[in-house]
Amino acid sequence: MKTRNLKRNFIAAAAAITLFSSCSDDYLVVEPKGSYLEDNYYKDEAQAYTGIVAAYDVVKKQSGGFENMITILNAGSDDFYAGGGNAGDGAGIQSWSNYTINPTLLPQSYWSDFYQGVFRANVLLEKLPDIPMDEAVKARFTAEAKALRAYYYFQLVSMFGDIPLYTTNLLPDQFYTITKSPAAEVWVQIEKDLTEAIPGLPATLNLATEAGRLNRGAGQAILGKVYLFQHKNTEAAAQFAEVNGTPGQTNQYGNRLLTNFADLWLIDNKYNTESIFECAHTKTSNADWDWWGSSYDEGNSLNVMVGPRGYSVTPNSGAPNYRTGWSFNPATLDLVSVLTDDPRMDATLANVGGLAASGAAAYSPGYMDTGYFLKKFMPKTTDVTDGGGSPDLNFRQNTYIIRLADTYLMEAEALNGTGARAQALLDAVRARVGLASTPVSLDAVYLERRKELAGEGHRWHDLIRSGKAAAILAPRGFVAGKHEHWPVPLRETENTQVTQNPVYN
């Protein structure tokens, strides 16, 4: 990692001229008050709050900016293609979709952005002990910073494997000498941060003032996922059981499956009862092209990316009024087949090709077009900003990082797809959409995850965990023993001791 990146990260954190990444349009906005040096900042609770705001801000990597997590993870799965305008549109996304990825093609931000989050959490954890402030608030900020650091390291280790690990920020001469730590050591630190953080997180949140912050259930859900990714199934199941409670009922944190699956994708249905950890967006940052994807951009870029190019509605046809987009992540016909006759199909995929064939609408097919688009995140004309900046860059739909149906199915997976509780968890997800019980098994759980969570960025990791990636993704070019991880972006290995993942040398 380069000195310039970390210096930039600290300036953004210290000045705290950011929005709370997981917040609504109406609150938790931190106004710029000038810039500060590290030695004269973090003097009181208000300044500590700006530090926690900055630490949360990197959560928006889920669906903010062109180089977001959902688009690239979808593109690497068997459910979606990269899409876009042509084979060269978004080289990083394209090369992950066809498994020609290399250190030059992978965008640096997939590494550096999460290290921004680590850096900001570290700064706050270093400063908090000496800040004169309410001790209960200090304890909560400490818990949040540790949980966020764990989440960012989870993203890094799950995608890159061995990575540099530090919990105290580096001095200038250390930037070029730090080496990678084995992934096993990183996982240990992630578990430590989360187990220390969870007791200090509140059980519930005041959604009028705290929406988007981590509560205890979110911390346990992240820890359960951390265990599951390491195949520590017993530990994972225990964490998820705390989060899930009785399948189909309200859990101890107030979470419950929404009655109507389609309501999950209503733009104003933010922080609903099914949401556990959510990435929020706003139309009020007035994002424009010259700073799109920066710390100040808070719009949902996934929306415009997955919309069909050149879309228009035939007058009086009744076709949906989608906003024209860039046609990334067209669905594969295999996913269409899997979802055919499933009650979730209509809320998940939009058959724009069918609308065009019937004359109800028109669009310009993009690269690898199948006619099916990701409806969960389709840009809508009714959501186009009425503020400043570019209309394409200021969509405000939130995206789920973890929701209750996801944790139900992860617990069923951790239970090895057997037993009465695994059956009840699977049944609850299916019953919500009117489907009858089906015998539980690991294959049944993975299939249900594919249908329930389609397009939300989970499928690729599911294939890796299940051991099915090599067989299913081989036609795309996936090579076992190589493509389970990304290469380290080239610039991060230049003039440093950070070595390239050996399979990419």
N, C-alpha and C positions, 0 to 999 in steps of 0.2 A: 504494500500500500504506500502511496506517495505522500510526501510531506505536504504538498500543496492541497491534497484532498483533505487531510486532517485539519490543517489550518483553516480551510474554508468551512469545514464542519463546525469547528469551535466558534468561529465568528457568528455563524447562524444560530448556534445554541445560546451563546452569551447574550447576543442582542435580542434574541427571542422575538424576532420580527416574523413570526409564523402564526398559522392558525392551528388549533388543536385538530390533528388529522382525523380523529374519531369524534366529531362533534356535528351538531346541526348547523343550519345557516344562521341561527339566531343567538347563539351564545358561545362563550369561551373563545372570543376573538381577542387577541392580544395586540393592542395598538403599539406601533413603533414609538419609542421614547428616546431615541438616540442610541448610540453604540457605547459599549462598555469594554474595558479591559478586564481580564480574568481577576486581577488582584483587587479591583474595586467593585466587583459585582457579587451577587449572592450574599447580600448583606441582611436580607430580611425575608419574611415569608412570601411577600409578593414577588420578589425576584426568584425565589426558589420555585414558585409556581410557573414562571416563564420557562424555567429549566425543564420542568416536567412536561410542559406544552411542547417544547422542542424535542424532547425524547419521544413523545407520541407521534410526532409529525411524520416520521418515516413509515409508519403503518400504511400510509397512502400508496406505497409501492405495490400494494395488491392490485389496484386498478387505475392508478394515476400515471400519467405520462405515457409516451409511446412504448417505453420499455417496462411494461407492467408484468406482474407475475401471472395473472390469469391468462392473458393472451398467449404468452410463450408456453406455459404448461399445457394449455389446450392444444396448441399446435404440435406438441410432441407426442400427443396421445393418439389412439386409434379412433377417436370420436370427431376430431376436427383436423382440417388442414391449416397451413399458415394463411393462405389466401392473399388478400391485398390486390394491388393492381397488376403485378406481374411477378415473375420468378425472382426479381431483384429487389422487390419492395420490402424493406425491412430485412436486411441480410441476416441478422441474428435470429429472427423468428423463422425465416425460411430455412436456415441451415440447421436449426434444431428440429424442425418438422421433418426434414429428409435426412437427418443425422450425418450431415457433412460439416458439423460444427467444429471449429478449431479456435485456438487462442486469439486469432485476429478477428474472427467473425463475432464472437460472443461480446455483446456490449459491456463495457467496463462497469456500468451502473449496477448491474446485478451483483457485483462484488462491493463496490464503493458505497452504494446507498445504504446497505445494511450495516456496513462499518460506520457510517454516519450515525446510525441509531445506537450502536455500541458505544461510540465515542461520547455521544450526548448523555447516555445513561451513566457512563463512567464519571463524567464531569460532575453530574449532580450527586452521585454517591460519594465522591471525594469531598464535595463542599457541604453537604447536609449536616454532618456532625457539628460543624462550627457555626451554623446559622442560628441566631437567636429567634426562635419561633415556637409555636405550640408543639409540644412533644408528640401529641397524638397525630397531628397533621404531618409532622416530620416522619413518624413511623410509617404512615401511609405512603408518602412520597418515596420513601426508601423501598417499600415493598413494590410499588409500581415500577420504579426504575430497575429493580432486579428482575422483575417479570418481563419487562420490555427487553432488557439485555438478553435474557434467556430466549425470548422469541426471535430476536434478530440473529443470535448465534444458531438457533434451530434452522432458520432459513438458510444460513450460510453452510452449515455442516451437512444438511440434507441434500444440498445441490452440489457442493464442491468436495465433500469428504474432509481430508486433512486441511486445516486452515490455521492462520495465526490466531492465537488466543491470548488475550490480555484483559485484565480487570482493573488495571490502573493505567491511565493513558501514557503513551510513550513520550519520552524526551526526544528532541530533534535528532540526536545521533542514533537513536534506536530504530527510527523508521526504516533504515536501510540494513539493519542487522537482524531484525526479528525473523525467526524461521517459523515454519509450520509446526503446529502441535498435532499429534495423532488424533483422529476423529474420536477415539475412545475417551481421550482426556477432555475434549470439548463437550461431549455428551455428559460427562460427570459434572462439569461446571454448570451446564444448563440445568441439570437435575438439582444441584445445590442451590442455585439462584431461585428456582421455583419453589422448592420445599421451604426455603427461608421466607419467600415472599408471600405465599398463600395465607398464612395466619394473619398477616398484616393487611390483607385486602378486605374491604368491606363486604358483607354478605349481599347487600343490595345497594342500589344506586338511586339517587334522586334524579329522575330523568329530566326534570326541569333545569337542572344545573350541572349534572354530572354525566350525561349520556355519552357513551363512547369510552369511558374510562374502564379499567379492568376491575371486576369484582372477584370474589373468591371462586365462584363457579367458573369464570373464564380462566383463572389461573390453574384450576384443577383440570379443565378441559385441555389446556395447552400441555400440562404435565402428562396427562393420559396419552396425548398424541406423541409426545416425546418418547414415552415408554413403548408405545405401539410400534413406532418406527425402528426401535431397537429390538423388536420381538420380545420384549419383556411383558408378555401377555398378562400374567397374573397381576403385576403392578398396574398395568394399564386398565384392566377391568375394574380394579378397586377404585381408581380415580374416576372413571366414567360412571360407576355406580353412584358415587356421591353427586355427580352432576345430573344424572338422568332420573334418579328416584324411581318411582313406580311408572313403568312404561305407559304412556298415554295420559298420565296425570300431571298436575303442576308439581314441579320439583321444589326443593327447599329454597331456591333462589328466585322463584317466581316464573321460571321458564315453563312453557307449554307449547306443544305443536299447534300451529295455526290450523283452524278448521278447514280453510280453503287454501290449497297449495298455491293457486294463482295469486293470492294476496301477498305472498312473499315478494312479489316483483312490482307491487304498487310503489311508485316513487315516494309518496308521502308516508309510507308505512315503515318509517325508520324506527329502529330500536324496539321492534315488536317482541312479543313473548317468546318467539322461537330463536331470536338472535342472542348469541352468547358472546361473540367477539366480532365487531363490525368495523369495516373501513368506511369512513364517511367522506362525502364530497359536498361542495357548496358551489353555487353560482356566483358568489360574492367576491371571489378573489380576482375577478376580471382578468383571468389568464389570457395572455396573447402570445403570438408566435415567437417573439424574441426572448421570452423567458418561460415558455412551456416546458414542463418537467422539472423546473427548479423548485427550491424550497417554498416559493411563494405561490405556486400553482396548486390549487385545491380542487380542480374539476375532475370529473370522471372521464378519462380518455377512452376507456374500454367501450363506452357507449358509441361514440362516433366511429371507432375502429371496426365494430362488428356490423354496422349498418350497411345495406346494399348501396352500391354506387349508382348514381343517376336515377334514384328512385322518384317516381311520380305516380300520382293517383289519377285514374280516369274519372272525370266528374260523374257524380251520382252513382258510382259503382259500389260504394260502401267499403272499399278497401281501407286498411289501416293507414293513418297518416304518419308514417315513419319519416324521420329526417334522413336525408341521404347521407351515406357514410363511405367507408373505405373498404368494405367487404373482406375484412380479416375474419379468420376462424369460421369459414363455411363448414357446415356439418358433413361428415362422411355419410354415404348411403348406408353403411353398416350401422351407424347410430340411428339413422332414420328407421331402419328395419327393426332394431331393438325397441324403439319407442312406439312403433306403429301399434295401435290399439291399446296403448297405455294411457290412462287418464291424464298423465302429466305431459303428454306430447304437445298439446296446443299451447300450454304455457311455456314450454321449453324451446321449441323450434318454430320459426315462421316459414311457411312454404311460399316464398316470394316468387319462385319459379312457377308455381301453380297459379298465382295471381296474374303473372304476366301471360301465361298460356291462355287464361280465360278472358284476357283483355281488361281486367279490373285495374291493373297497374302495369308499369313498365320499369325496367332497371337495366343497367349495363353490367352484364356478367363479368366478374373479376377473375383472378387467377384461381384455377382449380374449383371453379364454381359448380355447385351441385343444385343450386336453387333454394337450399335450406340455410337459414340464418339463425343466429343465437337470439331467440326472442326474449329471454330473460333480461337481456341488457340492450335491446334494440333502442336506438335513439328515437325519441318522440318529438314531434313538432310542438306539442304542448309543454315540453320540458326545455325548450330553447330559452336561454337566458334573456331577460329583459334589461340586463345591466351592461357593463362595459366589457371590453375584451372581445375575443373571437367567439361567435356562437358555437363553433365546433368544439371548443376547449372548456366550456363551462357547464357541462351537464352535472346534475347534482344527485344522481341516484347513488345510494350507498351500496356496498357489496358486503356479503358475509364472508368472514374468515372462518368462523366456526358457528354452526347453528345446531339446534337440538336434534334434528333428524340425522345429522352427521355424527353426533356423539352417540346416539342410539346404535347406529350401524357400526361405529368403531368399537363400541363395547361388545356387540354381538360377534365382531371379528376377533376381539381379544379373548372371548369365550370359546374360540375355535369353532364357532358356528354350531355348537351343540348345547343341549339342555333347555330347560323350561324358560329360563330368563332370556337366553338368546332368541328363542322362539317368540317370546312376548315382545321383545324389542323390534324384531323384524315385522311382526304382525302390526304393531302400532304405526310404523311408517306406512305400511300398505293400507291399513284401515283408513288412514287419513284421506286417501284418494279413492276409497271405495273398493279396494281390492281384497279378495278373500285371502285367508291364511294359506301359506305354502310351506312345505317342510323346510326347516332351517338347515343350512349347511354353509360352509364357507363359500361355495360357488353361488348359493342363493344370496348371501350377504353381499358379495362383490357385484352381482348382477343388480341387486337393488340399489347399491351405491351408484352404479353407472346410470341408472334411470333417474333416481332422485336428485343426484348432484351434477347431472350433465352440464358441462360448460362452466362450472364454478372453479375449475382448476385443480380438481382432486384426482382425476382418472389416472394421470401419469404416475403419481406416487402410489396409487392402488396397485397398478401393474407391477411396479418395482417390489412392493412389499409382498405381494402374492407370488412372486417368482414367475409371473407370466409374461413379463415384458419381452424377453428374448424371443419367444415364439410369436407373440401377437404383433410386435413391432418390427420383426425381421424384414417384412416387405418394404418398410420405410428406410431400412438401412441400419437399424439398431444392432450394435455388436455387444454381446454379453461380455462383461468384464471391462467395458470401456464407457458405455453411454449411461451407466447408472449415475454418473456424475458429469458435471460440466468441466471444461478446461478453465484454468485460471486465465482471466483476460491478460493479453500480452503485456500491456503497460505495467501491470502489477508485478511482473517478474523482471523488468528491466532495471538494472542497477540496484537490485535488492537481493536478499537471501531467500525470498519466497520462490520456491521451486515449482515448476510446472507439474501437473498431474502426469505421472510417467507415461500413461497410455496415449497422451497427446504430444509427446516429444517427437 
